[in-house]
């Protein structure tokens, strides 16, 4: 028993190290990138500064697009000294929690040897690898969905002890997921558990009265916030948070509308490097269900497939919506590689489907190294704009180039090792594949990310606005889509939004009034000479040229 506990502790420490290697460097090499990261962090900051923990606020106005749990937790970390990185630190904690829950589930219901690989496959999937660096809501939602599903699966087992506690835990996690991102917090785990219970009804215990207790806990948690929020926000807030943000996005989304097949087409990319192995694993899981009624492979399959199908019917689609399905993929791949009961033909195909992404990674790494060496020439050949070309040239100094090549040599070596040692056991080669993805973190975050940060971050622009306007001048925003994005780094709690060209022109007649906005929108709203007369500062942020206009007769 003692040896087992020590092994578990060591493996959990390894998982924590994997998360830190993957997510920690970017805390020091980039700012929060527009628009979501600074907007969500600004909501948390205003919650703390205004001491209003019932109604989230953005740019001084009630923010009704998302429930408050992420903002509560990020605000708590902000107060604890995490500052601008509070949301990203929360993400790291949530990703580790997700991997730890998945590790425990795989260790108990598959095999101790399969548990680390299930966690590694989850973290090294491109989608999770991307979001472990982002201070947004989806990693928190993924953790809570994983907690709900892990508790629910354990509660459904015939031999389960403390069944009521597991069901209460499952419903409680659904409630917290609902307080993170709305109904999707209970729909995703609820649909998976329901589908599993229907298909596997002969081999489980449904729980009976435990569901009544679970529903009571769910209602108590959600209503403890929702009722005071509606009382404070009024009917308009209730309509927005309950109807527009939920039904509107599902039936006829006003943003991110995409076709039904959006996730099917994108899955090979966002589930890479395990997407090639998934079809074999799905077939093996179906066969194992028919022959032995083995529950966990079926459960992992439903975890991956059911939410993806559900989100395919939703009008608004973004790839981050399916992040909660990635732990299901990790569980499925961990089971298949270790315990898939493969014949020699299936094992040969599985070996090829691990070699293929290793070869793809190797080619990409070599291409990345070549791009680093040839950056100035590539910028000139591709005729990129002056700002990008200058940044690439500055980043390709000999010392930086050497550092990038050395950093890329590590994942390159891992890929070569996995390709050359094809006779090694499949779990070993799969572990090398996952490790190769994670080892891309140092070159990405220490070499490539700082170059991108010069254009993705709005920090420099916001701080220049603050320097020029100071504490006494009023700064306005032209256009709703920028509301809250620049508050965080400028420090202003309130930057009134202007949407009408006539109102903009009137503001610019007043001296010492400042307006920020994208160049295209401002040029469209103002005649050419008037626009040029008031331009005080210009800086590129992402794909936009951001403009600071100063009111009065002429810009300084």
C-alpha positions as CSV (number, residue, x, y, z in Angstrom):
1,X,0.0,0.0,0.0
2,X,2.8,2.4,0.9
3,X,4.6,1.7,-2.4
4,X,1.4,2.3,-4.3
5,X,0.8,5.7,-2.6
6,X,4.4,6.7,-3.3
7,X,4.0,5.8,-6.9
8,X,0.8,7.7,-7.2
9,X,2.4,10.7,-5.5
10,X,5.4,10.5,-7.9
11,X,3.1,10.3,-11.0
12,X,1.0,13.2,-9.8
13,X,4.1,15.3,-9.4
14,X,5.1,14.3,-12.9
15,X,1.7,15.5,-14.1
16,X,2.1,18.8,-12.2
17,X,5.5,19.2,-13.9
18,X,4.0,18.5,-17.3
19,X,1.4,21.2,-16.7
20,X,4.0,23.7,-15.5
21,X,6.3,23.0,-18.4
22,X,3.5,23.5,-20.9
23,X,1.8,26.5,-19.3
24,X,4.2,28.4,-17.1
25,X,6.7,29.9,-19.6
26,X,4.0,31.9,-21.4
27,X,3.2,33.8,-18.1
28,X,6.6,35.5,-18.5
29,X,6.8,35.9,-22.3
30,X,3.5,37.4,-23.3
31,X,0.7,39.6,-22.1
32,X,-3.0,38.8,-22.2
33,X,-4.1,38.7,-25.8
34,X,-7.1,40.5,-27.2
35,X,-10.0,40.2,-27.0
36,X,-11.1,37.4,-24.6
37,X,-8.2,37.2,-22.1
38,X,-8.0,40.9,-21.1
39,X,-11.8,41.2,-21.2
40,X,-12.4,38.4,-18.8
41,X,-9.6,39.5,-16.5
42,X,-11.0,43.0,-16.5
43,X,-14.4,41.7,-15.4
44,X,-12.6,40.0,-12.5
45,X,-10.6,43.2,-11.7
46,X,-13.7,45.3,-11.6
47,X,-15.5,42.8,-9.4
48,X,-12.7,43.2,-6.9
49,X,-12.4,46.9,-7.1
50,X,-16.1,47.6,-7.1
51,X,-16.8,44.9,-4.5
52,X,-19.8,43.7,-6.4
53,X,-19.7,39.9,-6.4
54,X,-23.3,39.4,-7.5
55,X,-23.3,41.2,-10.9
56,X,-20.2,41.0,-13.0
57,X,-19.3,44.3,-14.6
58,X,-17.3,45.3,-17.6
59,X,-16.2,48.9,-18.3
60,X,-18.5,49.9,-15.4
61,X,-21.6,48.3,-17.0
62,X,-23.4,45.1,-16.0
63,X,-21.8,42.2,-17.9
64,X,-24.5,39.7,-18.7
65,X,-22.8,37.5,-21.2
66,X,-21.3,35.0,-18.7
67,X,-22.0,33.8,-15.2
68,X,-19.6,34.7,-12.4
69,X,-17.6,31.7,-11.2
70,X,-14.5,32.3,-13.4
71,X,-14.5,35.9,-12.3
72,X,-14.9,35.0,-8.6
73,X,-11.9,32.7,-8.8
74,X,-9.7,34.9,-10.9
75,X,-10.6,37.9,-8.7
76,X,-9.5,35.8,-5.7
77,X,-6.2,35.0,-7.3
78,X,-5.9,38.7,-8.3
79,X,-6.2,39.7,-4.6
80,X,-3.7,37.0,-3.7
81,X,-1.1,38.8,-5.8
82,X,-1.3,37.0,-9.1
83,X,-2.1,40.3,-10.9
84,X,-2.7,40.1,-14.7
85,X,-1.8,36.4,-14.7
86,X,-4.6,35.4,-12.3
87,X,-6.8,34.0,-15.0
88,X,-3.9,32.0,-16.5
89,X,-2.9,30.7,-13.1
90,X,-6.5,29.5,-12.6
91,X,-6.2,27.7,-16.0
92,X,-3.1,25.9,-14.9
93,X,-4.8,24.8,-11.7
94,X,-7.9,23.6,-13.6
95,X,-5.8,21.7,-16.2
96,X,-3.9,19.9,-13.4
97,X,-7.2,19.1,-11.7
98,X,-8.6,17.7,-14.9
99,X,-5.5,15.5,-15.4
100,X,-5.5,14.3,-11.8
101,X,-9.2,13.3,-12.1
102,X,-8.6,11.5,-15.3
103,X,-5.5,9.8,-13.9
104,X,-7.6,8.5,-10.9
105,X,-10.4,7.3,-13.2
106,X,-8.0,5.4,-15.5
107,X,-6.0,3.9,-12.7
108,X,-9.1,2.5,-11.0
109,X,-11.0,1.3,-14.0
110,X,-8.3,0.5,-16.6
111,X,-4.9,-0.2,-15.2
112,X,-2.3,1.7,-13.2
113,X,0.0,1.7,-16.3
114,X,-2.7,3.3,-18.5
115,X,-3.4,6.3,-16.1
116,X,-0.3,8.4,-17.0
117,X,-0.7,7.9,-20.7
118,X,-4.4,8.9,-20.5
119,X,-3.4,12.2,-18.8
120,X,-0.5,12.7,-21.2
121,X,-2.7,12.2,-24.3
122,X,-5.2,14.7,-22.9
123,X,-2.6,17.4,-22.3
124,X,-0.7,16.9,-25.5
125,X,-3.8,17.1,-27.7
126,X,-3.4,20.4,-29.8
127,X,-6.6,21.8,-28.3
128,X,-5.6,21.3,-24.7
129,X,-2.0,22.3,-25.4
130,X,-3.3,25.6,-26.8
131,X,-5.8,26.4,-24.0
132,X,-3.4,25.5,-21.1
133,X,-1.8,28.9,-21.9
134,X,-5.1,30.9,-22.0
135,X,-6.8,32.7,-19.2
136,X,-10.4,32.0,-20.4
137,X,-13.4,30.1,-19.1
138,X,-13.1,26.8,-21.0
139,X,-10.4,25.1,-18.9
140,X,-12.5,25.7,-15.8
141,X,-15.5,24.3,-17.5
142,X,-13.5,21.3,-18.7
143,X,-12.4,20.6,-15.1
144,X,-15.9,20.8,-13.8
145,X,-17.3,18.6,-16.6
146,X,-14.5,16.0,-15.9
147,X,-15.3,16.1,-12.2
148,X,-19.0,15.6,-12.9
149,X,-18.4,12.7,-15.3
150,X,-15.9,11.0,-13.1
151,X,-18.2,11.1,-10.1
152,X,-21.2,10.0,-12.2
153,X,-19.3,7.1,-13.7
154,X,-18.3,5.9,-10.3
155,X,-21.9,6.3,-9.0
156,X,-23.3,4.2,-11.8
157,X,-21.1,1.2,-10.9
158,X,-23.0,-1.7,-9.3
159,X,-20.3,-2.2,-6.6
160,X,-20.0,1.5,-5.8
161,X,-19.9,2.5,-2.2
162,X,-21.1,6.0,-1.0
163,X,-23.3,6.2,-4.1
164,X,-25.2,9.3,-2.8
165,X,-21.9,11.2,-2.2
166,X,-20.8,10.5,-5.8
167,X,-24.1,11.7,-7.2
168,X,-24.1,14.8,-5.1
169,X,-20.6,15.5,-6.3
170,X,-21.6,15.0,-9.9
171,X,-24.6,17.3,-9.6
172,X,-22.6,19.9,-7.6
173,X,-19.9,20.0,-10.4
174,X,-22.7,20.5,-13.0
175,X,-24.0,23.4,-10.9
176,X,-20.5,25.0,-10.8
177,X,-20.1,24.4,-14.5
178,X,-23.4,26.2,-15.0
179,X,-22.1,29.1,-13.0
180,X,-19.0,29.1,-15.3
181,X,-20.6,29.1,-18.8
182,X,-24.4,28.6,-18.5
183,X,-26.5,25.5,-19.3
184,X,-23.6,23.8,-21.2
185,X,-22.2,23.1,-17.7
186,X,-24.9,20.5,-17.1
187,X,-25.8,19.6,-20.6
188,X,-22.4,18.2,-21.5
189,X,-22.0,15.8,-18.5
190,X,-25.7,15.2,-18.3
191,X,-26.0,14.0,-22.0
192,X,-22.9,11.7,-21.6
193,X,-24.2,10.1,-18.4
194,X,-27.7,9.7,-19.8
195,X,-26.4,8.1,-23.0
196,X,-24.2,5.7,-21.0
197,X,-27.0,4.8,-18.6
198,X,-29.4,4.0,-21.5
199,X,-26.9,1.9,-23.4
200,X,-25.4,0.2,-20.4
201,X,-28.6,-0.1,-18.2
202,X,-28.2,-3.8,-17.5
203,X,-24.8,-3.4,-16.0
204,X,-25.3,-0.4,-13.6
205,X,-27.4,1.0,-10.8
206,X,-29.2,4.2,-11.7
207,X,-29.2,5.7,-8.2
208,X,-32.9,6.2,-7.5
209,X,-33.5,8.8,-4.8
210,X,-29.9,10.0,-5.0
211,X,-30.9,12.1,-8.0
212,X,-33.4,14.0,-5.9
213,X,-30.6,15.0,-3.5
214,X,-28.3,15.8,-6.4
215,X,-30.9,18.0,-8.0
216,X,-31.5,19.8,-4.7
217,X,-27.8,20.5,-4.4
218,X,-27.7,21.7,-8.1
219,X,-30.7,24.0,-7.6
220,X,-29.3,25.4,-4.3
221,X,-25.9,26.3,-5.8
222,X,-27.2,27.9,-9.0
223,X,-30.1,29.8,-7.4
224,X,-27.9,31.0,-4.6
225,X,-26.3,33.3,-7.2
226,X,-29.0,33.6,-9.9
227,X,-31.9,34.9,-7.7
228,X,-29.9,37.7,-6.1
229,X,-28.4,38.6,-9.5
230,X,-31.8,38.8,-11.2
231,X,-33.1,40.9,-8.2
232,X,-30.2,43.3,-8.6
233,X,-30.0,43.3,-12.4
234,X,-33.7,43.5,-13.2
235,X,-35.7,42.0,-16.0
236,X,-33.3,43.1,-18.8
237,X,-30.4,41.2,-17.1
238,X,-32.6,38.2,-16.6
239,X,-33.7,38.2,-20.2
240,X,-30.1,38.5,-21.5
241,X,-28.5,35.9,-19.2
242,X,-31.3,33.3,-19.5
243,X,-32.6,33.8,-23.0
244,X,-30.3,35.7,-25.3
245,X,-27.0,34.2,-24.3
246,X,-28.4,30.6,-24.2
247,X,-31.3,30.1,-26.6
248,X,-30.1,32.8,-29.0
249,X,-26.7,31.2,-29.5
250,X,-28.2,27.7,-29.9
251,X,-31.0,28.5,-32.3
252,X,-29.8,31.5,-34.4
253,X,-26.4,32.6,-33.2
254,X,-25.5,36.3,-33.6
255,X,-21.8,35.3,-33.6
256,X,-19.5,32.5,-34.7
257,X,-22.1,30.9,-37.0
258,X,-20.6,27.8,-38.7
259,X,-22.0,24.8,-40.7
260,X,-23.0,21.5,-39.1
261,X,-19.8,19.7,-40.2
262,X,-17.5,22.4,-38.6
263,X,-16.2,20.0,-35.8
264,X,-15.9,17.0,-38.1
265,X,-13.7,18.9,-40.5
266,X,-11.6,20.4,-37.8
267,X,-11.2,17.4,-35.6
268,X,-8.0,16.0,-37.4
269,X,-6.3,19.2,-36.6
270,X,-7.5,20.1,-33.1
271,X,-7.3,16.5,-31.8
272,X,-3.8,16.0,-33.3
273,X,-1.6,14.0,-32.7
274,X,-4.1,11.4,-31.5
275,X,-6.8,12.0,-34.2
276,X,-5.2,9.4,-36.5
277,X,-5.5,6.8,-33.7
278,X,-9.0,7.7,-32.7
279,X,-10.9,5.7,-35.4
280,X,-9.1,2.5,-34.5
281,X,-9.8,3.1,-30.8
282,X,-13.5,3.7,-31.5
283,X,-13.8,0.5,-33.4
284,X,-11.9,-1.4,-30.6
285,X,-14.2,0.1,-28.0
286,X,-17.3,-1.0,-29.9
287,X,-15.9,-4.5,-30.3
288,X,-15.0,-4.7,-26.6
289,X,-18.5,-3.6,-25.7
290,X,-20.2,-6.2,-27.8
291,X,-17.9,-9.0,-26.6
292,X,-17.4,-8.2,-22.9
293,X,-19.7,-5.4,-22.1
294,X,-16.7,-3.4,-20.8
295,X,-18.0,-0.1,-19.6
296,X,-15.1,2.4,-19.6
297,X,-14.2,2.3,-23.3
298,X,-17.9,2.9,-24.1
299,X,-18.0,5.7,-21.6
300,X,-14.9,7.4,-23.1
301,X,-16.4,7.0,-26.5
302,X,-19.6,8.7,-25.5
303,X,-17.6,11.4,-23.7
304,X,-15.8,12.3,-26.9
305,X,-18.7,11.8,-29.4
306,X,-22.0,12.9,-27.7
307,X,-21.0,16.5,-26.9
308,X,-19.4,16.9,-30.3
309,X,-22.7,15.9,-31.9
310,X,-24.7,18.2,-29.6
311,X,-22.5,21.2,-30.4
312,X,-22.8,20.4,-34.1
313,X,-26.5,21.2,-33.9
314,X,-25.8,24.5,-32.2
315,X,-25.8,27.5,-34.5
316,X,-22.8,29.2,-33.0
317,X,-19.6,27.1,-33.1
318,X,-16.1,27.7,-31.9
319,X,-13.4,25.1,-31.4
320,X,-13.1,25.9,-27.7
321,X,-16.7,24.7,-27.1
322,X,-15.5,21.1,-27.5
323,X,-12.6,21.4,-25.1
324,X,-14.5,19.3,-22.5
325,X,-14.5,16.3,-24.9
326,X,-10.6,16.1,-24.9
327,X,-10.4,14.2,-21.6
328,X,-12.6,11.6,-23.2
329,X,-10.2,11.3,-26.0
330,X,-7.3,10.9,-23.6
331,X,-9.1,8.2,-21.7
332,X,-10.0,6.3,-24.9
333,X,-6.4,6.5,-26.2
334,X,-5.0,5.4,-22.8
335,X,-7.3,2.4,-22.7
336,X,-6.6,1.5,-26.4
337,X,-2.8,1.7,-26.3
338,X,-2.6,-0.4,-23.1
339,X,-5.6,-2.7,-23.1
340,X,-7.2,-2.5,-26.5
341,X,-6.9,-6.3,-27.1
342,X,-5.5,-5.7,-30.5
343,X,-4.7,-8.4,-33.0
344,X,-1.4,-8.2,-34.9
345,X,-2.9,-6.3,-37.8
346,X,-4.5,-3.7,-35.6
347,X,-1.3,-3.4,-33.6
348,X,0.6,-2.8,-36.8
349,X,-1.8,-0.1,-37.9
350,X,-1.7,1.5,-34.5
351,X,2.1,1.6,-34.7
352,X,1.9,3.3,-38.1
353,X,-0.6,5.8,-36.8
354,X,1.8,6.8,-34.0
355,X,4.7,7.0,-36.5
356,X,2.7,9.3,-38.8
357,X,2.3,12.2,-36.4
358,X,5.9,11.7,-35.3
359,X,7.0,12.2,-38.9
360,X,4.7,15.2,-39.3
361,X,6.1,16.8,-36.2
362,X,9.6,16.1,-37.3
363,X,8.9,17.9,-40.7
364,X,7.2,20.8,-38.9
365,X,10.1,21.2,-36.5
366,X,12.7,21.2,-39.3
367,X,10.6,23.7,-41.2
368,X,10.3,25.9,-38.1
369,X,14.1,25.8,-37.6
370,X,14.6,26.7,-41.3
371,X,12.1,29.6,-40.9
372,X,14.0,30.9,-37.9
373,X,17.3,30.9,-39.8
374,X,15.7,32.5,-42.9
375,X,13.3,34.9,-41.2
376,X,14.5,38.2,-42.7
377,X,14.6,36.7,-46.2
378,X,11.2,35.2,-45.8
379,X,9.8,38.5,-44.7
380,X,11.2,40.2,-47.7
381,X,10.1,37.4,-50.1
382,X,6.5,37.3,-48.7
383,X,6.3,41.1,-48.7
384,X,5.0,41.3,-45.2
385,X,4.4,44.8,-43.8
386,X,7.2,46.8,-42.2
387,X,6.2,46.2,-38.6
388,X,6.2,42.4,-39.0
389,X,9.4,42.4,-41.0
390,X,11.1,44.5,-38.4
391,X,10.0,42.2,-35.6
392,X,11.2,39.1,-37.5
393,X,14.5,40.7,-38.2
394,X,15.0,41.7,-34.6
395,X,14.1,38.2,-33.4
396,X,16.5,36.5,-35.8
397,X,19.7,37.9,-34.1
398,X,22.4,35.2,-33.9
399,X,21.9,34.6,-30.2
400,X,18.1,34.2,-30.6
401,X,18.5,32.0,-33.7
402,X,21.0,29.7,-31.8
403,X,18.6,29.5,-28.8
404,X,15.7,28.6,-31.1
405,X,17.7,25.9,-32.8
406,X,18.9,24.4,-29.6
407,X,15.3,24.4,-28.1
408,X,13.9,22.8,-31.2
409,X,16.5,20.1,-31.1
410,X,14.9,18.5,-28.1
411,X,11.5,17.7,-29.5
412,X,13.2,16.9,-32.8
413,X,15.3,14.3,-31.0
414,X,12.2,12.9,-29.4
415,X,10.5,12.5,-32.8
416,X,13.5,10.8,-34.2
417,X,13.8,8.5,-31.2
418,X,10.1,7.4,-31.6
419,X,10.6,6.8,-35.3
420,X,13.8,4.9,-35.0
421,X,12.7,2.6,-32.1
422,X,9.6,1.2,-33.9
423,X,10.2,-2.2,-32.2
424,X,9.6,-0.7,-28.7
425,X,6.2,-1.4,-27.0
426,X,3.3,0.7,-28.2
427,X,2.8,2.5,-24.9
428,X,6.4,3.6,-24.9
429,X,6.1,5.1,-28.4
430,X,2.8,6.7,-27.6
431,X,4.5,8.4,-24.5
432,X,7.3,9.6,-26.7
433,X,4.7,11.1,-29.1
434,X,3.0,13.0,-26.3
435,X,6.3,14.1,-24.8
436,X,7.4,15.5,-28.2
437,X,4.4,17.8,-28.3
438,X,5.0,19.1,-24.8
439,X,8.7,19.6,-25.5
440,X,7.7,22.2,-28.1
441,X,6.8,24.5,-25.3
442,X,10.2,26.1,-24.7
443,X,10.9,27.1,-28.3
444,X,7.3,28.3,-28.8
445,X,7.0,30.3,-25.6
446,X,10.6,31.5,-25.3
447,X,11.4,32.3,-28.9
448,X,8.3,32.6,-31.1
449,X,5.7,33.9,-28.6
450,X,7.5,37.1,-27.8
451,X,7.5,38.0,-31.5
452,X,3.8,37.4,-31.8
453,X,3.1,39.3,-28.5
454,X,4.2,42.6,-30.1
455,X,1.1,42.4,-32.3
456,X,-1.4,40.4,-30.3
457,X,-1.1,42.4,-27.0
458,X,-2.9,45.7,-26.5
459,X,-0.8,46.5,-23.4
460,X,1.5,49.0,-25.0
461,X,-1.3,50.9,-26.7
462,X,-3.4,51.0,-23.5
463,X,-0.5,52.2,-21.4
464,X,0.3,55.0,-24.0
465,X,-3.3,56.1,-23.8
466,X,-3.0,56.3,-20.0
467,X,0.2,58.2,-20.3
468,X,-1.3,60.8,-22.6
469,X,-4.7,61.1,-21.0
470,X,-3.6,60.8,-17.4
471,X,-6.1,60.7,-14.5
472,X,-8.1,63.8,-15.3
473,X,-9.0,63.4,-19.0
474,X,-12.0,61.4,-20.3
475,X,-11.2,58.6,-22.7
476,X,-14.0,57.2,-24.9
477,X,-14.2,54.0,-27.0
478,X,-15.6,54.1,-30.5
479,X,-17.3,50.7,-31.2
480,X,-18.9,48.2,-28.8
481,X,-16.6,45.3,-29.7
482,X,-13.7,47.0,-27.8
483,X,-15.5,47.6,-24.6
484,X,-13.4,46.4,-21.7
485,X,-10.5,45.2,-23.8
486,X,-8.3,48.2,-23.1
487,X,-9.5,49.0,-19.5
488,X,-7.2,46.4,-17.9
489,X,-3.8,47.8,-19.0
490,X,-4.9,51.4,-19.0
491,X,-6.4,51.1,-15.5
492,X,-9.6,53.0,-16.3
493,X,-12.7,51.5,-14.8
494,X,-15.0,53.5,-17.2
495,X,-14.4,54.3,-20.8
496,X,-17.8,55.4,-22.3
497,X,-18.7,53.8,-25.6
498,X,-19.6,55.9,-28.6
499,X,-21.3,54.3,-31.6
500,X,-22.7,57.1,-33.7
501,X,-20.5,59.2,-36.0
502,X,-22.3,62.4,-35.1
503,X,-21.6,61.8,-31.4
504,X,-17.9,61.1,-32.2
505,X,-17.6,64.3,-34.2
506,X,-19.2,66.3,-31.3
507,X,-16.8,64.8,-28.8
508,X,-13.7,65.8,-30.9
509,X,-14.8,69.4,-30.8
510,X,-14.0,69.4,-27.0
511,X,-10.4,70.0,-26.0
512,X,-8.5,67.3,-24.1
513,X,-11.1,64.6,-24.9
514,X,-9.6,61.3,-26.1
515,X,-11.2,58.6,-28.3
516,X,-9.7,55.2,-29.2
517,X,-10.9,52.9,-32.0
518,X,-9.8,50.9,-35.0
519,X,-8.6,52.9,-38.0
520,X,-11.1,51.5,-40.5
521,X,-14.1,52.4,-38.3
522,X,-12.8,55.9,-37.4
523,X,-11.9,56.7,-41.0
524,X,-15.4,55.6,-42.1
525,X,-17.0,57.8,-39.4
526,X,-14.9,61.0,-39.9
527,X,-14.0,62.9,-43.1
528,X,-10.4,62.6,-44.1
529,X,-9.1,66.0,-43.0
530,X,-10.9,65.8,-39.7
531,X,-9.6,62.4,-39.0
532,X,-6.0,63.4,-39.7
533,X,-6.3,66.5,-37.6
534,X,-7.1,64.6,-34.5
535,X,-4.8,61.6,-34.7
536,X,-2.5,61.6,-31.7
537,X,-1.1,58.0,-31.6
538,X,-1.2,54.9,-33.8
539,X,-0.2,51.3,-33.0
540,X,-0.9,48.0,-34.5
541,X,-2.8,45.5,-32.2
542,X,-3.5,42.2,-33.9
543,X,-5.0,42.7,-37.3
544,X,-6.0,46.3,-36.5
545,X,-4.3,49.7,-36.5
546,X,-5.5,51.2,-33.2
547,X,-5.9,54.9,-33.2
548,X,-5.9,57.4,-30.3
549,X,-7.8,60.6,-31.3
550,X,-7.5,63.9,-29.3
551,X,-10.2,66.5,-29.3
552,X,-9.6,70.1,-29.9
553,X,-8.3,72.1,-32.8
554,X,-5.3,69.9,-33.6
555,X,-3.5,66.8,-32.3
556,X,-0.4,67.4,-30.2
